[in-house]
């Protein structure tokens, strides 16, 4: 699993516009890309930041997505508002409420009782 975090700095007056564009791109293009798992759009309460937290199956899927002309064309209006700082991460562990297990990249460990 690969997590891609894209952080956009934006003026408060344009945050909603940026969110609308990113939401449309996710619904109409990204979610249909091979290897796409999920995406969350986060809006800072002060209006100055938008973060796209996306999960992909692997780096090859992300490379294919970024090379896709349809994706690049849909991102042009986004980039006209703000250029993101993008970082890629592997999932080291994931946690959920309840008596579940912490899932690690190389296995799992049970929560203490």
N, C-alpha and C positions, 0 to 999 in steps of 0.2 A: 504494500500500500504506500502510495506517495501522496503527501499533502503539499499543495501549492498555496502559499499565502501571497496575495497581491494587495498591497496597501496603497491607496490613493489619497493624496492630500488635495482637498478641494475647498472652495469657498462655501460657506453655509448656504448662500443663495443658489448654488448649483448642485448641492448634495442630492436632492430629490431627483433631478434630471439624470445625474450619474447613476443612481440606484435604478431608475426606470430603464435606462439603457442596458445595464448589466443584467437586470432581471429578464428582460426580453431576450438578450443574447443567450442566457442560460436555458431559458425555456425553448427557444426556437432553434438553437444551433448546438450549444455545448452538450446538453443532455443526450443528444443523438450521436455523439462522437464515441467511437470504440474506446473502451477503457475508462470512460467517465463513470464515477461512482456517486458523488453527491457534491453539492455546493451550498454554502451558507453566505449570505451577504450581511455584513455587519455595518451599522451606521453609528458613528460616534454621536453622543448626545449633544455635543457642542457644534455639530454640523461640519467639522473640518476634515473628517476622515471617513473613508469607506474601505472596508476590508472584505475581500473575497477569499473565503476559506474553502478550497476545493480538494476533493479526494479523487485520485486516479489510481488505476491498477498498477501502473509502473511508469517509468521515465519515457519509454518508447511511445506510450499513448500520449503523453504530454508533448513530445516532440512532433508527433503526427498532427496533433491538434493545432499547434502553433504554426505548422507549415501549411495548413489547409487554407486555400485562398478565400473560402467562404467565411471562415473564422476571422481572418485578417481584415476582410472588408467590413464585417460587422463591428470590429473593434475600432475602426478608424474614428467614428464619432466619439467613442469613449476617450481615446487618446487625445482628441482635440480639447477635451475638458481637463484631463489629468493623466499623466504618465505614472504607472505604478512602480513601486519597488517590489520586486518579485523574489521570493525565496522558496526553495523546495526542501521538504523535510521527509524523513521516514518516520513511521509511527513507532516510537520506542515502547509505549504502553498506552492502554486505553482503559478508562474506568467508568463504571456505571453504578447507580445506586442499588442497594439490596445485597443479598447474599450470593453475589456472582463472583467470578474470578477476574483478576486483573489480566488483561490479555497483553502479552508482550510479543515483540517481533519474533522471538525465538522460543516460544512456548508460553506457559502461563503458570502463575503461582496463586494458590488459593488465599483469599483474605483470612486473617486470623479470626477465630470465633470468640 
